[in-house]
Structures are given as structure tokens and as C-alpha cells.
Amino acid sequence: MLNHILNYYNYDEKNHKAWMVGDNSKDILSAASAGIDSIFATWGFSPKSDAKIVVKKPPEVLDIVL
């Protein structure tokens, strides 16, 4: 699904940046499979993860992606 969305928006990894914000390990794995970075959100389905980037509050996402 992520690849479909990225293709729809003509994502080009050389000129664009895409992030997947997810709340479970499948979201993080999907991002890796699509070749994009991911952010694990602890307020959703799973409260813990060994993901590289973990956020506890929604405003933290903006600090990372902006």
C-alpha cells in the first residue's frame, strides 16, 4: 500500500522525503520495505517498540519531519 501511495504522488527518493508514522511493528516494517523512514508512535496500538525513532506525543512528529 505504501508503494502504491508513493507512486501515486510520484515520489522520487532523490528529490523527496517520505515518512511513515505508525503504532505497531508492521507499520515500521512496511516503511522499511518501501524504502522510507519511519516514526513509531507510542500512543497507538503498541506502547513499546525497538524502532530507531520513537515519539510519545504528536507534536514530536513535527519536530522530526519539519
mmCIF file as Biopython writes it, N, C-alpha, C and O atoms, coordinates in Angstrom:
data_model
#
loop_
_atom_site.group_PDB
_atom_site.id
_atom_site.type_symbol
_atom_site.label_atom_id
_atom_site.label_alt_id
_atom_site.label_comp_id
_atom_site.label_asym_id
_atom_site.label_entity_id
_atom_site.label_seq_id
_atom_site.pdbx_PDB_ins_code
_atom_site.Cartn_x
_atom_site.Cartn_y
_atom_site.Cartn_z
_atom_site.occupancy
_atom_site.B_iso_or_equiv
_atom_site.auth_seq_id
_atom_site.auth_asym_id
_atom_site.pdbx_PDB_model_num
ATOM 1   N N  . MET A ? 1  ? 0.822  -1.186 0.000  1.0 0.0 1  A 1 
ATOM 2   C CA . MET A ? 1  ? 0.000  0.000  0.000  1.0 0.0 1  A 1 
ATOM 3   C C  . MET A ? 1  ? 0.876  1.264  0.000  1.0 0.0 1  A 1 
ATOM 4   O O  . MET A ? 1  ? 0.578  2.229  -0.703 1.0 0.0 1  A 1 
ATOM 5   N N  . LEU A ? 2  ? 1.944  1.248  0.784  1.0 0.0 2  A 1 
ATOM 6   C CA . LEU A ? 2  ? 2.820  2.430  0.801  1.0 0.0 2  A 1 
ATOM 7   C C  . LEU A ? 2  ? 3.421  2.695  -0.575 1.0 0.0 2  A 1 
ATOM 8   O O  . LEU A ? 2  ? 3.489  3.841  -1.019 1.0 0.0 2  A 1 
ATOM 9   N N  . ASN A ? 3  ? 3.853  1.642  -1.238 1.0 0.0 3  A 1 
ATOM 10  C CA . ASN A ? 3  ? 4.411  1.839  -2.583 1.0 0.0 3  A 1 
ATOM 11  C C  . ASN A ? 3  ? 3.366  2.409  -3.532 1.0 0.0 3  A 1 
ATOM 12  O O  . ASN A ? 3  ? 3.687  3.251  -4.370 1.0 0.0 3  A 1 
ATOM 13  N N  . HIS A ? 4  ? 2.138  1.967  -3.413 1.0 0.0 4  A 1 
ATOM 14  C CA . HIS A ? 4  ? 1.057  2.493  -4.247 1.0 0.0 4  A 1 
ATOM 15  C C  . HIS A ? 4  ? 0.875  3.993  -3.990 1.0 0.0 4  A 1 
ATOM 16  O O  . HIS A ? 4  ? 0.741  4.774  -4.932 1.0 0.0 4  A 1 
ATOM 17  N N  . ILE A ? 5  ? 0.869  4.385  -2.734 1.0 0.0 5  A 1 
ATOM 18  C CA . ILE A ? 5  ? 0.703  5.803  -2.380 1.0 0.0 5  A 1 
ATOM 19  C C  . ILE A ? 5  ? 1.889  6.620  -2.880 1.0 0.0 5  A 1 
ATOM 20  O O  . ILE A ? 5  ? 1.708  7.688  -3.466 1.0 0.0 5  A 1 
ATOM 21  N N  . LEU A ? 6  ? 3.091  6.124  -2.651 1.0 0.0 6  A 1 
ATOM 22  C CA . LEU A ? 6  ? 4.289  6.844  -3.105 1.0 0.0 6  A 1 
ATOM 23  C C  . LEU A ? 6  ? 4.287  7.003  -4.627 1.0 0.0 6  A 1 
ATOM 24  O O  . LEU A ? 6  ? 4.618  8.071  -5.142 1.0 0.0 6  A 1 
ATOM 25  N N  . ASN A ? 7  ? 3.919  5.955  -5.336 1.0 0.0 7  A 1 
ATOM 26  C CA . ASN A ? 7  ? 3.847  6.028  -6.803 1.0 0.0 7  A 1 
ATOM 27  C C  . ASN A ? 7  ? 2.777  7.014  -7.256 1.0 0.0 7  A 1 
ATOM 28  O O  . ASN A ? 7  ? 2.983  7.761  -8.212 1.0 0.0 7  A 1 
ATOM 29  N N  . TYR A ? 8  ? 1.641  7.018  -6.576 1.0 0.0 8  A 1 
ATOM 30  C CA . TYR A ? 8  ? 0.551  7.924  -6.929 1.0 0.0 8  A 1 
ATOM 31  C C  . TYR A ? 8  ? 1.019  9.384  -6.869 1.0 0.0 8  A 1 
ATOM 32  O O  . TYR A ? 8  ? 0.646  10.198 -7.713 1.0 0.0 8  A 1 
ATOM 33  N N  . TYR A ? 9  ? 1.833  9.701  -5.868 1.0 0.0 9  A 1 
ATOM 34  C CA . TYR A ? 9  ? 2.328  11.069 -5.704 1.0 0.0 9  A 1 
ATOM 35  C C  . TYR A ? 9  ? 3.674  11.310 -6.388 1.0 0.0 9  A 1 
ATOM 36  O O  . TYR A ? 9  ? 4.328  12.323 -6.142 1.0 0.0 9  A 1 
ATOM 37  N N  . ASN A ? 10 ? 4.085  10.371 -7.251 1.0 0.0 10 A 1 
ATOM 38  C CA . ASN A ? 10 ? 5.337  10.490 -7.999 1.0 0.0 10 A 1 
ATOM 39  C C  . ASN A ? 10 ? 6.537  10.703 -7.089 1.0 0.0 10 A 1 
ATOM 40  O O  . ASN A ? 10 ? 7.409  11.526 -7.370 1.0 0.0 10 A 1 
ATOM 41  N N  . TYR A ? 11 ? 6.570  9.952  -5.997 1.0 0.0 11 A 1 
ATOM 42  C CA . TYR A ? 11 ? 7.676  10.043 -5.047 1.0 0.0 11 A 1 
ATOM 43  C C  . TYR A ? 11 ? 8.983  9.683  -5.727 1.0 0.0 11 A 1 
ATOM 44  O O  . TYR A ? 11 ? 9.082  8.670  -6.420 1.0 0.0 11 A 1 
ATOM 45  N N  . ASP A ? 12 ? 9.982  10.526 -5.521 1.0 0.0 12 A 1 
ATOM 46  C CA . ASP A ? 12 ? 11.330 10.318 -6.043 1.0 0.0 12 A 1 
ATOM 47  C C  . ASP A ? 12 ? 12.288 10.475 -4.870 1.0 0.0 12 A 1 
ATOM 48  O O  . ASP A ? 12 ? 12.457 11.577 -4.348 1.0 0.0 12 A 1 
ATOM 49  N N  . GLU A ? 13 ? 12.909 9.392  -4.458 1.0 0.0 13 A 1 
ATOM 50  C CA . GLU A ? 13 ? 13.751 9.434  -3.253 1.0 0.0 13 A 1 
ATOM 51  C C  . GLU A ? 13 ? 14.916 10.413 -3.347 1.0 0.0 13 A 1 
ATOM 52  O O  . GLU A ? 13 ? 15.456 10.827 -2.321 1.0 0.0 13 A 1 
ATOM 53  N N  . LYS A ? 14 ? 15.307 10.785 -4.550 1.0 0.0 14 A 1 
ATOM 54  C CA . LYS A ? 14 ? 16.395 11.749 -4.705 1.0 0.0 14 A 1 
ATOM 55  C C  . LYS A ? 14 ? 15.936 13.179 -4.444 1.0 0.0 14 A 1 
ATOM 56  O O  . LYS A ? 14 ? 16.736 14.030 -4.055 1.0 0.0 14 A 1 
ATOM 57  N N  . ASN A ? 15 ? 14.646 13.445 -4.659 1.0 0.0 15 A 1 
ATOM 58  C CA . ASN A ? 15 ? 14.134 14.810 -4.538 1.0 0.0 15 A 1 
ATOM 59  C C  . ASN A ? 15 ? 13.077 14.998 -3.457 1.0 0.0 15 A 1 
ATOM 60  O O  . ASN A ? 15 ? 12.685 16.128 -3.163 1.0 0.0 15 A 1 
ATOM 61  N N  . HIS A ? 16 ? 12.615 13.910 -2.867 1.0 0.0 16 A 1 
ATOM 62  C CA . HIS A ? 16 ? 11.542 13.987 -1.882 1.0 0.0 16 A 1 
ATOM 63  C C  . HIS A ? 16 ? 11.918 13.242 -0.610 1.0 0.0 16 A 1 
ATOM 64  O O  . HIS A ? 16 ? 12.843 12.430 -0.599 1.0 0.0 16 A 1 
ATOM 65  N N  . LYS A ? 17 ? 11.198 13.526 0.443  1.0 0.0 17 A 1 
ATOM 66  C CA . LYS A ? 17 ? 11.353 12.825 1.720  1.0 0.0 17 A 1 
ATOM 67  C C  . LYS A ? 17 ? 9.981  12.325 2.141  1.0 0.0 17 A 1 
ATOM 68  O O  . LYS A ? 17 ? 9.015  13.089 2.152  1.0 0.0 17 A 1 
ATOM 69  N N  . ALA A ? 18 ? 9.890  11.051 2.486  1.0 0.0 18 A 1 
ATOM 70  C CA . ALA A ? 18 ? 8.629  10.472 2.937  1.0 0.0 18 A 1 
ATOM 71  C C  . ALA A ? 18 ? 8.841  9.791  4.283  1.0 0.0 18 A 1 
ATOM 72  O O  . ALA A ? 18 ? 9.895  9.213  4.550  1.0 0.0 18 A 1 
ATOM 73  N N  . TRP A ? 19 ? 7.827  9.871  5.113  1.0 0.0 19 A 1 
ATOM 74  C CA . TRP A ? 19 ? 7.856  9.252  6.442  1.0 0.0 19 A 1 
ATOM 75  C C  . TRP A ? 19 ? 6.610  8.404  6.634  1.0 0.0 19 A 1 
ATOM 76  O O  . TRP A ? 19 ? 5.542  8.725  6.113  1.0 0.0 19 A 1 
ATOM 77  N N  . MET A ? 20 ? 6.753  7.332  7.378  1.0 0.0 20 A 1 
ATOM 78  C CA . MET A ? 20 ? 5.620  6.531  7.825  1.0 0.0 20 A 1 
ATOM 79  C C  . MET A ? 20 ? 5.543  6.697  9.331  1.0 0.0 20 A 1 
ATOM 80  O O  . MET A ? 20 ? 6.502  6.390  10.039 1.0 0.0 20 A 1 
ATOM 81  N N  . VAL A ? 21 ? 4.408  7.184  9.829  1.0 0.0 21 A 1 
ATOM 82  C CA . VAL A ? 21 ? 4.179  7.253  11.268 1.0 0.0 21 A 1 
ATOM 83  C C  . VAL A ? 21 ? 3.250  6.104  11.599 1.0 0.0 21 A 1 
ATOM 84  O O  . VAL A ? 21 ? 2.131  6.033  11.092 1.0 0.0 21 A 1 
ATOM 85  N N  . GLY A ? 22 ? 3.718  5.201  12.454 1.0 0.0 22 A 1 
ATOM 86  C CA . GLY A ? 22 ? 2.935  4.025  12.761 1.0 0.0 22 A 1 
ATOM 87  C C  . GLY A ? 22 ? 2.921  3.693  14.234 1.0 0.0 22 A 1 
ATOM 88  O O  . GLY A ? 22 ? 3.713  4.211  15.021 1.0 0.0 22 A 1 
ATOM 89  N N  . ASP A ? 23 ? 1.990  2.806  14.590 1.0 0.0 23 A 1 
ATOM 90  C CA . ASP A ? 23 ? 1.849  2.446  16.002 1.0 0.0 23 A 1 
ATOM 91  C C  . ASP A ? 23 ? 2.011  0.952  16.255 1.0 0.0 23 A 1 
ATOM 92  O O  . ASP A ? 23 ? 1.616  0.446  17.305 1.0 0.0 23 A 1 
ATOM 93  N N  . ASN A ? 24 ? 2.601  0.242  15.276 1.0 0.0 24 A 1 
ATOM 94  C CA . ASN A ? 24 ? 2.912  -1.171 15.512 1.0 0.0 24 A 1 
ATOM 95  C C  . ASN A ? 24 ? 4.085  -1.596 14.627 1.0 0.0 24 A 1 
ATOM 96  O O  . ASN A ? 24 ? 4.479  -0.878 13.708 1.0 0.0 24 A 1 
ATOM 97  N N  . SER A ? 25 ? 4.620  -2.747 14.915 1.0 0.0 25 A 1 
ATOM 98  C CA . SER A ? 25 ? 5.822  -3.206 14.216 1.0 0.0 25 A 1 
ATOM 99  C C  . SER A ? 25 ? 5.588  -3.398 12.725 1.0 0.0 25 A 1 
ATOM 100 O O  . SER A ? 25 ? 6.511  -3.214 11.933 1.0 0.0 25 A 1 
ATOM 101 N N  . LYS A ? 26 ? 4.382  -3.761 12.328 1.0 0.0 26 A 1 
ATOM 102 C CA . LYS A ? 26 ? 4.092  -3.943 10.901 1.0 0.0 26 A 1 
ATOM 103 C C  . LYS A ? 26 ? 4.212  -2.627 10.138 1.0 0.0 26 A 1 
ATOM 104 O O  . LYS A ? 26 ? 4.647  -2.619 8.986  1.0 0.0 26 A 1 
ATOM 105 N N  . ASP A ? 27 ? 3.835  -1.525 10.762 1.0 0.0 27 A 1 
ATOM 106 C CA . ASP A ? 27 ? 3.981  -0.217 10.124 1.0 0.0 27 A 1 
ATOM 107 C C  . ASP A ? 27 ? 5.458  0.103  9.884  1.0 0.0 27 A 1 
ATOM 108 O O  . ASP A ? 27 ? 5.832  0.600  8.822  1.0 0.0 27 A 1 
ATOM 109 N N  . ILE A ? 28 ? 6.279  -0.185 10.875 1.0 0.0 28 A 1 
ATOM 110 C CA . ILE A ? 28 ? 7.707  0.103  10.770 1.0 0.0 28 A 1 
ATOM 111 C C  . ILE A ? 28 ? 8.340  -0.792 9.698  1.0 0.0 28 A 1 
ATOM 112 O O  . ILE A ? 28 ? 9.163  -0.327 8.909  1.0 0.0 28 A 1 
ATOM 113 N N  . LEU A ? 29 ? 7.966  -2.051 9.669  1.0 0.0 29 A 1 
ATOM 114 C CA . LEU A ? 29 ? 8.475  -2.969 8.642  1.0 0.0 29 A 1 
ATOM 115 C C  . LEU A ? 29 ? 8.002  -2.566 7.250  1.0 0.0 29 A 1 
ATOM 116 O O  . LEU A ? 29 ? 8.757  -2.686 6.285  1.0 0.0 29 A 1 
ATOM 117 N N  . SER A ? 30 ? 6.775  -2.095 7.133  1.0 0.0 30 A 1 
ATOM 118 C CA . SER A ? 30 ? 6.250  -1.641 5.836  1.0 0.0 30 A 1 
ATOM 119 C C  . SER A ? 30 ? 7.041  -0.454 5.311  1.0 0.0 30 A 1 
ATOM 120 O O  . SER A ? 30 ? 7.344  -0.376 4.120  1.0 0.0 30 A 1 
ATOM 121 N N  . ALA A ? 31 ? 7.371  0.459  6.195  1.0 0.0 31 A 1 
ATOM 122 C CA . ALA A ? 31 ? 8.172  1.615  5.790  1.0 0.0 31 A 1 
ATOM 123 C C  . ALA A ? 31 ? 9.536  1.169  5.282  1.0 0.0 31 A 1 
ATOM 124 O O  . ALA A ? 31 ? 9.999  1.637  4.242  1.0 0.0 31 A 1 
ATOM 125 N N  . ALA A ? 32 ? 10.175 0.269  6.011  1.0 0.0 32 A 1 
ATOM 126 C CA . ALA A ? 32 ? 11.486 -0.235 5.585  1.0 0.0 32 A 1 
ATOM 127 C C  . ALA A ? 32 ? 11.387 -0.917 4.225  1.0 0.0 32 A 1 
ATOM 128 O O  . ALA A ? 32 ? 12.254 -0.740 3.369  1.0 0.0 32 A 1 
ATOM 129 N N  . SER A ? 33 ? 10.337 -1.687 4.035  1.0 0.0 33 A 1 
ATOM 130 C CA . SER A ? 33 ? 10.134 -2.375 2.760  1.0 0.0 33 A 1 
ATOM 131 C C  . SER A ? 33 ? 9.926  -1.387 1.608  1.0 0.0 33 A 1 
ATOM 132 O O  . SER A ? 33 ? 10.345 -1.642 0.479  1.0 0.0 33 A 1 
ATOM 133 N N  . ALA A ? 34 ? 9.281  -0.269 1.901  1.0 0.0 34 A 1 
ATOM 134 C CA . ALA A ? 34 ? 9.040  0.761  0.883  1.0 0.0 34 A 1 
ATOM 135 C C  . ALA A ? 34 ? 10.245 1.683  0.699  1.0 0.0 34 A 1 
ATOM 136 O O  . ALA A ? 34 ? 10.261 2.512  -0.211 1.0 0.0 34 A 1 
ATOM 137 N N  . GLY A ? 35 ? 11.254 1.542  1.561  1.0 0.0 35 A 1 
ATOM 138 C CA . GLY A ? 35 ? 12.458 2.362  1.431  1.0 0.0 35 A 1 
ATOM 139 C C  . GLY A ? 35 ? 12.311 3.763  1.998  1.0 0.0 35 A 1 
ATOM 140 O O  . GLY A ? 35 ? 13.010 4.682  1.570  1.0 0.0 35 A 1 
ATOM 141 N N  . ILE A ? 36 ? 11.402 3.938  2.965  1.0 0.0 36 A 1 
ATOM 142 C CA . ILE A ? 36 ? 11.234 5.256  3.587  1.0 0.0 36 A 1 
ATOM 143 C C  . ILE A ? 36 ? 11.472 5.156  5.090  1.0 0.0 36 A 1 
ATOM 144 O O  . ILE A ? 36 ? 11.441 4.067  5.663  1.0 0.0 36 A 1 
ATOM 145 N N  . ASP A ? 37 ? 11.707 6.285  5.709  1.0 0.0 37 A 1 
ATOM 146 C CA . ASP A ? 37 ? 11.934 6.331  7.147  1.0 0.0 37 A 1 
ATOM 147 C C  . ASP A ? 37 ? 10.625 6.195  7.902  1.0 0.0 37 A 1 
ATOM 148 O O  . ASP A ? 37 ? 9.546  6.447  7.367  1.0 0.0 37 A 1 
ATOM 149 N N  . SER A ? 38 ? 10.746 5.788  9.162  1.0 0.0 38 A 1 
ATOM 150 C CA . SER A ? 38 ? 9.542  5.594  9.965  1.0 0.0 38 A 1 
ATOM 151 C C  . SER A ? 38 ? 9.691  6.219  11.340 1.0 0.0 38 A 1 
ATOM 152 O O  . SER A ? 38 ? 10.796 6.422  11.842 1.0 0.0 38 A 1 
ATOM 153 N N  . ILE A ? 39 ? 8.550  6.516  11.928 1.0 0.0 39 A 1 
ATOM 154 C CA . ILE A ? 39 ? 8.460  7.046  13.282 1.0 0.0 39 A 1 
ATOM 155 C C  . ILE A ? 39 ? 7.439  6.197  14.015 1.0 0.0 39 A 1 
ATOM 156 O O  . ILE A ? 39 ? 6.314  6.030  13.545 1.0 0.0 39 A 1 
ATOM 157 N N  . PHE A ? 40 ? 7.825  5.662  15.160 1.0 0.0 40 A 1 
ATOM 158 C CA . PHE A ? 40 ? 6.911  4.848  15.947 1.0 0.0 40 A 1 
ATOM 159 C C  . PHE A ? 40 ? 6.201  5.729  16.967 1.0 0.0 40 A 1 
ATOM 160 O O  . PHE A ? 40 ? 6.844  6.445  17.734 1.0 0.0 40 A 1 
ATOM 161 N N  . ALA A ? 41 ? 4.873  5.671  16.972 1.0 0.0 41 A 1 
ATOM 162 C CA . ALA A ? 41 ? 4.049  6.460  17.884 1.0 0.0 41 A 1 
ATOM 163 C C  . ALA A ? 41 ? 3.567  5.569  19.028 1.0 0.0 41 A 1 
ATOM 164 O O  . ALA A ? 41 ? 2.874  4.578  18.797 1.0 0.0 41 A 1 
ATOM 165 N N  . THR A ? 42 ? 3.932  5.920  20.253 1.0 0.0 42 A 1 
ATOM 166 C CA . THR A ? 42 ? 3.604  5.077  21.408 1.0 0.0 42 A 1 
ATOM 167 C C  . THR A ? 42 ? 2.161  5.216  21.867 1.0 0.0 42 A 1 
ATOM 168 O O  . THR A ? 42 ? 1.715  4.420  22.693 1.0 0.0 42 A 1 
ATOM 169 N N  . TRP A ? 43 ? 1.417  6.187  21.370 1.0 0.0 43 A 1 
ATOM 170 C CA . TRP A ? 43 ? 0.044  6.410  21.849 1.0 0.0 43 A 1 
ATOM 171 C C  . TRP A ? 43 ? -0.994 5.582  21.086 1.0 0.0 43 A 1 
ATOM 172 O O  . TRP A ? 43 ? -2.194 5.751  21.306 1.0 0.0 43 A 1 
ATOM 173 N N  . GLY A ? 44 ? -0.564 4.720  20.222 1.0 0.0 44 A 1 
ATOM 174 C CA . GLY A ? 44 ? -1.500 3.941  19.424 1.0 0.0 44 A 1 
ATOM 175 C C  . GLY A ? 44 ? -1.646 2.511  19.894 1.0 0.0 44 A 1 
ATOM 176 O O  . GLY A ? 44 ? -1.855 2.253  21.079 1.0 0.0 44 A 1 
ATOM 177 N N  . PHE A ? 45 ? -1.537 1.591  18.965 1.0 0.0 45 A 1 
ATOM 178 C CA . PHE A ? 45 ? -1.781 0.169  19.202 1.0 0.0 45 A 1 
ATOM 179 C C  . PHE A ? 45 ? -0.798 -0.450 20.192 1.0 0.0 45 A 1 
ATOM 180 O O  . PHE A ? 45 ? -1.201 -1.175 21.102 1.0 0.0 45 A 1 
ATOM 181 N N  . SER A ? 46 ? 0.490  -0.161 20.013 1.0 0.0 46 A 1 
ATOM 182 C CA . SER A ? 46 ? 1.534  -0.736 20.867 1.0 0.0 46 A 1 
ATOM 183 C C  . SER A ? 46 ? 2.285  0.373  21.593 1.0 0.0 46 A 1 
ATOM 184 O O  . SER A ? 46 ? 2.722  1.329  20.953 1.0 0.0 46 A 1 
ATOM 185 N N  . PRO A ? 47 ? 2.446  0.276  22.901 1.0 0.0 47 A 1 
ATOM 186 C CA . PRO A ? 47 ? 3.120  1.337  23.636 1.0 0.0 47 A 1 
ATOM 187 C C  . PRO A ? 47 ? 4.648  1.268  23.586 1.0 0.0 47 A 1 
ATOM 188 O O  . PRO A ? 47 ? 5.315  2.227  23.975 1.0 0.0 47 A 1 
ATOM 189 N N  . LYS A ? 48 ? 5.218  0.147  23.111 1.0 0.0 48 A 1 
ATOM 190 C CA . LYS A ? 48 ? 6.675  -0.013 23.103 1.0 0.0 48 A 1 
ATOM 191 C C  . LYS A ? 48 ? 7.160  -0.527 21.762 1.0 0.0 48 A 1 
ATOM 192 O O  . LYS A ? 48 ? 6.464  -1.258 21.057 1.0 0.0 48 A 1 
ATOM 193 N N  . SER A ? 49 ? 8.381  -0.118 21.431 1.0 0.0 49 A 1 
ATOM 194 C CA . SER A ? 49 ? 8.986  -0.572 20.179 1.0 0.0 49 A 1 
ATOM 195 C C  . SER A ? 49 ? 10.498 -0.431 20.270 1.0 0.0 49 A 1 
ATOM 196 O O  . SER A ? 49 ? 11.021 0.360  21.054 1.0 0.0 49 A 1 
ATOM 197 N N  . ASP A ? 50 ? 11.178 -1.208 19.458 1.0 0.0 50 A 1 
ATOM 198 C CA . ASP A ? 50 ? 12.625 -1.049 19.345 1.0 0.0 50 A 1 
ATOM 199 C C  . ASP A ? 50 ? 12.983 -0.292 18.056 1.0 0.0 50 A 1 
ATOM 200 O O  . ASP A ? 50 ? 14.100 -0.394 17.548 1.0 0.0 50 A 1 
ATOM 201 N N  . ALA A ? 51 ? 12.018 0.461  17.547 1.0 0.0 51 A 1 
ATOM 202 C CA . ALA A ? 51 ? 12.239 1.272  16.338 1.0 0.0 51 A 1 
ATOM 203 C C  . ALA A ? 51 ? 13.316 2.316  16.605 1.0 0.0 51 A 1 
ATOM 204 O O  . ALA A ? 51 ? 13.567 2.695  17.750 1.0 0.0 51 A 1 
ATOM 205 N N  . LYS A ? 52 ? 13.934 2.764  15.548 1.0 0.0 52 A 1 
ATOM 206 C CA . LYS A ? 52 ? 15.012 3.746  15.650 1.0 0.0 52 A 1 
ATOM 207 C C  . LYS A ? 52 ? 14.504 5.090  16.164 1.0 0.0 52 A 1 
ATOM 208 O O  . LYS A ? 52 ? 15.173 5.736  16.969 1.0 0.0 52 A 1 
ATOM 209 N N  . ILE A ? 53 ? 13.335 5.513  15.708 1.0 0.0 53 A 1 
ATOM 210 C CA . ILE A ? 53 ? 12.757 6.793  16.135 1.0 0.0 53 A 1 
ATOM 211 C C  . ILE A ? 53 ? 11.415 6.510  16.802 1.0 0.0 53 A 1 
ATOM 212 O O  . ILE A ? 53 ? 10.515 5.937  16.189 1.0 0.0 53 A 1 
ATOM 213 N N  . VAL A ? 54 ? 11.292 6.917  18.064 1.0 0.0 54 A 1 
ATOM 214 C CA . VAL A ? 54 ? 10.082 6.691  18.841 1.0 0.0 54 A 1 
ATOM 215 C C  . VAL A ? 54 ? 9.612  8.027  19.407 1.0 0.0 54 A 1 
ATOM 216 O O  . VAL A ? 54 ? 10.404 8.785  19.966 1.0 0.0 54 A 1 
ATOM 217 N N  . VAL A ? 55 ? 8.321  8.310  19.259 1.0 0.0 55 A 1 
ATOM 218 C CA . VAL A ? 55 ? 7.757  9.551  19.821 1.0 0.0 55 A 1 
ATOM 219 C C  . VAL A ? 55 ? 6.620  9.204  20.775 1.0 0.0 55 A 1 
ATOM 220 O O  . VAL A ? 55 ? 5.921  8.206  20.604 1.0 0.0 55 A 1 
ATOM 221 N N  . LYS A ? 56 ? 6.457  10.057 21.786 1.0 0.0 56 A 1 
ATOM 222 C CA . LYS A ? 56 ? 5.431  9.823  22.800 1.0 0.0 56 A 1 
ATOM 223 C C  . LYS A ? 56 ? 4.244  10.757 22.680 1.0 0.0 56 A 1 
ATOM 224 O O  . LYS A ? 56 ? 3.179  10.482 23.233 1.0 0.0 56 A 1 
ATOM 225 N N  . LYS A ? 57 ? 4.417  11.872 21.955 1.0 0.0 57 A 1 
ATOM 226 C CA . LYS A ? 57 ? 3.339  12.850 21.782 1.0 0.0 57 A 1 
ATOM 227 C C  . LYS A ? 57 ? 3.330  13.337 20.334 1.0 0.0 57 A 1 
ATOM 228 O O  . LYS A ? 57 ? 4.390  13.468 19.722 1.0 0.0 57 A 1 
ATOM 229 N N  . PRO A ? 58 ? 2.148  13.605 19.782 1.0 0.0 58 A 1 
ATOM 230 C CA . PRO A ? 58 ? 2.055  14.027 18.382 1.0 0.0 58 A 1 
ATOM 231 C C  . PRO A ? 58 ? 2.951  15.212 17.998 1.0 0.0 58 A 1 
ATOM 232 O O  . PRO A ? 58 ? 3.519  15.186 16.906 1.0 0.0 58 A 1 
ATOM 233 N N  . PRO A ? 59 ? 3.108  16.241 18.826 1.0 0.0 59 A 1 
ATOM 234 C CA . PRO A ? 59 ? 3.965  17.361 18.403 1.0 0.0 59 A 1 
ATOM 235 C C  . PRO A ? 59 ? 5.423  16.943 18.121 1.0 0.0 59 A 1 
ATOM 236 O O  . PRO A ? 59 ? 6.128  17.617 17.371 1.0 0.0 59 A 1 
ATOM 237 N N  . GLU A ? 60 ? 5.860  15.846 18.717 1.0 0.0 60 A 1 
ATOM 238 C CA . GLU A ? 60 ? 7.226  15.372 18.471 1.0 0.0 60 A 1 
ATOM 239 C C  . GLU A ? 60 ? 7.429  14.975 17.010 1.0 0.0 60 A 1 
ATOM 240 O O  . GLU A ? 60 ? 8.537  15.076 16.482 1.0 0.0 60 A 1 
ATOM 241 N N  . VAL A ? 61 ? 6.367  14.529 16.367 1.0 0.0 61 A 1 
ATOM 242 C CA . VAL A ? 61 ? 6.462  14.159 14.953 1.0 0.0 61 A 1 
ATOM 243 C C  . VAL A ? 61 ? 6.871  15.386 14.133 1.0 0.0 61 A 1 
ATOM 244 O O  . VAL A ? 61 ? 7.742  15.303 13.267 1.0 0.0 61 A 1 
ATOM 245 N N  . LEU A ? 62 ? 6.237  16.515 14.414 1.0 0.0 62 A 1 
ATOM 246 C CA . LEU A ? 62 ? 6.552  17.737 13.672 1.0 0.0 62 A 1 
ATOM 247 C C  . LEU A ? 62 ? 7.999  18.167 13.886 1.0 0.0 62 A 1 
ATOM 248 O O  . LEU A ? 62 ? 8.641  18.653 12.955 1.0 0.0 62 A 1 
ATOM 249 N N  . ASP A ? 63 ? 8.514  17.995 15.085 1.0 0.0 63 A 1 
ATOM 250 C CA . ASP A ? 63 ? 9.906  18.351 15.358 1.0 0.0 63 A 1 
ATOM 251 C C  . ASP A ? 63 ? 10.853 17.542 14.485 1.0 0.0 63 A 1 
ATOM 252 O O  . ASP A ? 63 ? 11.927 18.021 14.124 1.0 0.0 63 A 1 
ATOM 253 N N  . ILE A ? 64 ? 10.469 16.339 14.151 1.0 0.0 64 A 1 
ATOM 254 C CA . ILE A ? 64 ? 11.313 15.464 13.331 1.0 0.0 64 A 1 
ATOM 255 C C  . ILE A ? 64 ? 11.157 15.747 11.842 1.0 0.0 64 A 1 
ATOM 256 O O  . ILE A ? 64 ? 12.154 15.888 11.132 1.0 0.0 64 A 1 
ATOM 257 N N  . VAL A ? 65 ? 9.944  15.830 11.370 1.0 0.0 65 A 1 
ATOM 258 C CA . VAL A ? 65 ? 9.739  15.925 9.919  1.0 0.0 65 A 1 
ATOM 259 C C  . VAL A ? 65 ? 9.872  17.333 9.355  1.0 0.0 65 A 1 
ATOM 260 O O  . VAL A ? 65 ? 10.066 17.507 8.152  1.0 0.0 65 A 1 
ATOM 261 N N  . LEU A ? 66 ? 9.770  18.327 10.210 1.0 0.0 66 A 1 
ATOM 262 C CA . LEU A ? 66 ? 9.906  19.701 9.690  1.0 0.0 66 A 1 
ATOM 263 C C  . LEU A ? 66 ? 11.305 20.142 9.818  1.0 0.0 66 A 1 
ATOM 264 O O  . LEU A ? 66 ? 11.635 21.266 9.440  1.0 0.0 66 A 1 
#
